[in-house]
């Protein structure tokens, strides 16, 4: 009985010392979040890297006017209202390099407003 109590005490101390709590196996982990800013006529950062099969939250903020946030193969299609933030969940299933575009006309440089998503 003393040995069981010692083992339990060690388990509790290890959990507390690591700063973590025991998480149930079926409890979903929060997805990784990547912040992106859209402004005339660019996305920042210009390139992001994702892992195949990993769900990621893209938190996209418009710094000025309304923009689009579109990439067909990755099933990304969001409207960014002027000076607002939108969240997009993406789980890429295929490795590759994808070009994301602004699909809302936002001014004279609109056609060059792109970013690259690399899925590894």
Backbone bond lengths (Angstrom), bond angles and torsions (degrees), N, CA, C in turn:
res aa  C-N    CA-C-N  psi(-1)  N-CA   C-N-CA  omega(-1)  CA-C   N-CA-C  phi
1 X - - - 1.443 - - 1.530 110.64 -
2 X 1.315 116.50 -40.97 1.456 120.91 178.83 1.523 110.48 -62.76
3 X 1.325 116.44 -38.88 1.467 120.84 179.79 1.540 110.91 -63.75
4 X 1.333 117.58 -40.86 1.466 121.70 178.52 1.520 109.89 -64.27
5 X 1.324 117.59 -43.14 1.473 120.86 178.22 1.523 110.43 -62.62
6 X 1.307 117.33 -39.58 1.470 121.15 178.74 1.530 110.74 -63.89
7 X 1.322 115.69 -42.91 1.469 119.61 178.73 1.525 111.37 -64.27
8 X 1.325 116.58 -42.44 1.466 120.42 177.53 1.526 111.03 -63.34
9 X 1.301 117.13 -42.93 1.465 121.08 178.51 1.519 110.70 -60.83
10 X 1.338 116.93 -42.11 1.470 120.67 178.28 1.524 111.15 -63.45
11 X 1.331 116.98 -41.00 1.458 121.45 179.09 1.524 110.91 -62.84
12 X 1.327 116.58 -46.04 1.458 121.13 179.35 1.521 110.45 -63.28
13 X 1.314 117.61 -46.28 1.467 120.84 -179.92 1.526 111.44 -63.51
14 X 1.323 117.37 -39.37 1.463 120.35 178.91 1.519 110.61 -64.27
15 X 1.313 117.34 -42.89 1.458 121.74 179.19 1.519 110.88 -64.12
16 X 1.326 117.49 -46.44 1.461 121.74 179.98 1.523 110.71 -65.93
17 X 1.318 117.67 -42.95 1.464 121.61 -177.82 1.517 111.29 -65.38
18 X 1.331 117.51 -32.35 1.470 119.53 -179.68 1.518 111.43 -79.23
19 X 1.334 116.47 -6.99 1.461 119.69 177.73 1.516 112.26 79.32
20 X 1.305 117.62 6.72 1.448 120.42 -177.11 1.499 111.70 -111.01
21 X 1.292 113.65 169.12 1.452 120.75 174.55 1.517 106.88 -120.52
22 X 1.273 116.19 155.79 1.455 119.68 178.24 1.524 107.52 -72.79
23 X 1.347 116.33 127.61 1.456 122.11 -178.25 1.513 108.17 -107.31
24 X 1.318 116.61 136.88 1.455 120.25 178.35 1.524 109.08 -63.36
25 X 1.312 116.91 146.25 1.461 122.17 -176.58 1.525 112.07 -61.78
26 X 1.336 118.15 -30.94 1.458 120.00 -178.06 1.527 113.27 -91.17
27 X 1.317 117.53 -1.13 1.461 121.45 179.18 1.522 108.99 -76.67
28 X 1.354 118.37 122.51 1.461 119.88 -177.60 1.532 111.93 -71.03
29 X 1.302 116.62 141.48 1.463 121.61 175.27 1.525 108.07 -80.47
30 X 1.317 116.99 150.57 1.463 120.15 176.69 1.509 109.02 -69.08
31 X 1.340 116.59 138.19 1.463 117.87 178.95 1.527 110.97 -70.38
32 X 1.310 114.54 153.25 1.462 120.88 174.46 1.531 107.68 -63.20
33 X 1.330 117.17 141.26 1.469 122.07 -179.38 1.515 109.69 -112.21
34 X 1.336 115.00 134.67 1.467 121.37 175.84 1.524 107.46 -120.81
35 X 1.324 116.54 124.49 1.464 121.96 178.72 1.526 109.45 -88.26
36 X 1.327 115.24 133.33 1.463 122.28 179.45 1.519 107.63 -132.16
37 X 1.325 116.81 138.74 1.456 121.66 176.66 1.519 109.35 -114.45
38 X 1.325 115.50 132.24 1.463 121.86 175.49 1.521 107.79 -108.03
39 X 1.328 115.56 128.09 1.470 120.18 175.16 1.515 107.22 -150.83
40 X 1.309 115.55 155.67 1.467 118.72 179.93 1.503 109.45 -53.63
41 X 1.189 125.94 120.99 1.449 133.91 -4.82 1.508 107.86 -126.59
42 X 1.353 115.19 59.03 1.451 119.97 -176.50 1.528 111.51 -155.45
43 X 1.317 113.60 159.92 1.460 121.49 168.14 1.520 105.95 -108.69
44 X 1.313 116.52 142.62 1.461 121.55 177.57 1.511 108.65 -128.24
45 X 1.282 121.20 119.76 1.463 126.87 6.06 1.529 111.17 -75.15
46 X 1.302 115.58 163.13 1.467 121.86 -179.54 1.522 111.78 -78.73
47 X 1.345 117.30 -18.38 1.460 121.38 -178.97 1.518 109.61 -146.25
48 X 1.336 115.49 137.49 1.460 120.55 173.21 1.525 108.49 -128.72
49 X 1.328 115.82 156.07 1.462 122.21 179.75 1.524 108.78 -118.94
50 X 1.324 115.95 128.84 1.453 123.06 178.75 1.520 109.37 -121.41
51 X 1.325 115.69 159.31 1.464 120.85 176.79 1.524 108.71 -101.72
52 X 1.289 116.13 136.77 1.461 122.10 177.19 1.527 109.27 -56.35
53 X 1.334 116.90 128.28 1.450 122.46 178.20 1.520 115.64 85.88
54 X 1.320 118.32 -9.20 1.473 121.69 -179.68 1.529 109.90 -89.86
55 X 1.317 116.58 127.60 1.461 120.21 175.25 1.518 108.60 -79.40
56 X 1.329 115.23 130.22 1.462 122.15 -178.37 1.526 108.23 -129.78
57 X 1.336 115.52 141.31 1.468 120.61 174.37 1.516 108.20 -96.99
58 X 1.328 116.29 120.94 1.461 121.75 174.76 1.525 106.72 -97.01
59 X 1.316 115.96 117.74 1.463 122.07 179.72 1.520 106.34 -102.92
60 X 1.335 116.13 103.13 1.461 121.88 -170.03 1.526 109.71 -109.28
61 X 1.329 115.76 121.89 1.461 121.71 -178.70 1.520 110.27 -112.52
62 X 1.317 116.07 134.38 1.464 121.03 172.48 1.528 108.06 -89.60
63 X 1.307 116.02 125.35 1.468 120.43 -179.04 1.528 112.35 -88.61
64 X 1.337 116.94 -8.97 1.463 118.64 -175.98 1.528 111.94 -145.84
65 X 1.323 117.69 -95.40 1.460 123.12 -176.39 1.523 110.76 -94.32
66 X 1.330 117.45 179.10 1.461 119.52 177.35 1.531 109.87 -73.03
67 X 1.318 115.22 145.17 1.461 122.95 -179.66 1.524 108.50 -136.80
68 X 1.312 114.99 164.56 1.454 120.99 170.74 1.517 107.92 -106.77
69 X 1.325 115.69 161.33 1.461 122.07 -179.17 1.517 104.55 -141.22
70 X 1.357 116.72 96.62 1.456 120.48 -166.74 1.522 113.06 -135.28
71 X 1.338 114.65 132.06 1.468 122.40 171.30 1.534 106.60 -151.82
72 X 1.324 116.06 108.29 1.467 121.86 -171.84 1.532 113.24 -61.18
73 X 1.331 119.02 -51.41 1.465 122.39 -174.28 1.531 112.71 -61.38
74 X 1.331 117.37 -31.75 1.460 121.62 179.46 1.534 112.28 -92.55
75 X 1.338 115.66 2.68 1.477 122.64 178.66 1.525 111.93 59.62
76 X 1.331 114.92 42.21 1.466 121.07 177.09 1.525 107.56 -105.01
77 X 1.318 116.25 123.65 1.463 120.97 178.39 1.520 107.72 -155.24
78 X 1.316 116.11 96.94 1.467 120.61 -178.00 1.518 109.95 -130.46
79 X 1.312 114.39 148.69 1.455 121.21 173.32 1.514 107.39 -103.29
80 X 1.319 115.60 131.23 1.463 121.18 179.73 1.524 108.28 -107.96
81 X 1.313 116.48 108.09 1.456 120.54 177.34 1.522 109.39 -69.10
82 X 1.318 115.40 152.05 1.459 121.10 -179.39 1.524 110.94 -53.24
83 X 1.335 115.50 126.88 1.458 124.00 176.71 1.532 113.98 57.05
84 X 1.334 116.79 30.58 1.465 122.19 177.75 1.525 109.55 -122.79
85 X 1.319 116.72 170.42 1.463 122.87 179.52 1.526 109.67 -120.12
86 X 1.316 115.46 139.74 1.464 122.17 175.82 1.523 108.35 -123.46
87 X 1.325 115.90 150.77 1.460 120.85 176.88 1.520 108.84 -115.61
88 X 1.329 115.22 135.17 1.459 122.06 -179.16 1.522 107.81 -128.88
89 X 1.333 117.27 126.15 1.455 121.16 173.53 1.521 108.33 -94.13
90 X 1.320 116.42 133.20 1.459 120.86 179.29 1.527 108.76 -136.09
91 X 1.329 115.13 137.69 1.459 121.89 176.04 1.532 106.92 -129.68
92 X 1.333 117.88 90.62 1.469 120.06 -176.93 1.527 111.54 -66.04
93 X 1.332 115.41 136.17 1.458 121.08 -178.86 1.526 113.28 -105.95
94 X 1.321 117.18 -12.61 1.461 121.86 -178.21 1.528 109.79 -128.13
95 X 1.324 115.78 136.36 1.473 119.85 173.55 1.522 108.41 -70.38
96 X 1.312 115.68 153.64 1.457 119.66 177.00 1.510 111.97 150.80
97 X 1.326 114.90 -178.06 1.460 122.31 178.04 1.518 107.65 -114.19
98 X 1.326 116.24 127.43 1.459 122.13 -174.59 1.526 109.51 -124.06
99 X 1.329 115.46 142.70 1.463 121.03 176.57 1.519 108.33 -103.23
100 X 1.322 115.88 123.13 1.457 122.76 176.67 1.521 107.53 -100.79
101 X 1.329 116.84 139.81 1.459 120.50 -177.07 1.530 111.49 -124.60
102 X 1.313 114.78 162.08 1.462 121.94 166.59 1.530 104.93 -87.05
103 X 1.329 116.87 120.10 1.464 119.28 -178.63 1.529 113.05 -106.89
104 X 1.332 116.49 20.33 1.470 121.96 171.36 1.520 107.22 -118.81
105 X 1.317 116.73 128.67 1.468 118.73 -179.82 1.524 108.94 -61.81
106 X 1.348 115.45 123.07 1.465 120.17 -176.17 1.534 112.44 -125.11
107 X 1.319 116.93 10.84 1.460 120.49 177.52 1.513 111.65 136.64
108 X 1.324 115.53 -172.92 1.474 121.80 -172.11 1.527 114.39 -63.78
109 X 1.319 119.69 -25.93 1.463 122.13 -180.00 1.527 113.50 -97.81
110 X 1.321 116.14 11.74 1.458 122.21 -175.56 1.530 113.46 -54.22
111 X 1.305 118.55 -40.77 1.457 122.89 -176.44 1.531 113.76 -62.75
112 X 1.311 117.26 -20.31 1.468 121.23 179.78 1.528 113.35 -99.38
113 X 1.317 117.37 5.99 1.462 120.90 -176.70 1.518 109.84 -84.73
114 X 1.329 115.46 95.09 1.465 121.81 -175.61 1.523 109.84 -140.61
115 X 1.319 114.62 160.67 1.460 120.55 170.73 1.519 107.66 -143.28
116 X 1.324 116.13 161.24 1.456 122.10 -178.00 1.519 109.50 -109.38
117 X 1.340 115.32 135.33 1.466 121.77 173.63 1.528 106.48 -117.06
118 X 1.329 116.30 119.27 1.448 121.88 178.36 1.525 107.78 -104.94
119 X 1.330 115.41 122.28 1.456 121.31 178.60 1.529 107.66 -106.46
120 X 1.327 115.91 120.98 1.470 121.11 -176.39 1.504 110.86 -106.29
